[in-house]
Amino acid sequence: MDKLRRVLSGQEENEELGLTSQVLDASTLSYSTRVKWFIICFVSGILCSILGTALLFLPKGTQLFAVFYTLGNLAALSSTCFLMGPLKQLKRMFEPTRLLATCVMLLCFILTLCSVFWWHKKGLAIVFCILQFLAMTWYSISYIPFARDAVMKCFTSCLN
């Protein structure tokens, strides 16, 4: 598209592109490739999370669970980078409607690993994994129009 604009505006075709344009041109993927890598990354994230849950009952299983569950969530989260691109993904993650969920989710990723490897608190790691799941869920439904409102109405009607 840039080449067409340059030709139509009368600029020389052999004019050098800027560094940003070169990087973006070199990293563009076809739609089918993006979808394939999204599916691969998302499925591997789910498999890592399931594997982590299966390893929970082994000796030192809490450490393996925390690592694999966190890696699975990170892989699932990063899979959308293939669909919309990393910069757009980051911009959308930190929009005001998703800011709290994103911060809680990223904080829980870090705190899960800290509680297992640094503080050696297995119970706390499991609590942070549960919070990871809840924050990931809340973050994910923020992309569905009116889904958060529906979930809030469902919970308030169940509690009343």
Disulfide bonds with the S-S distance in Angstrom:
none
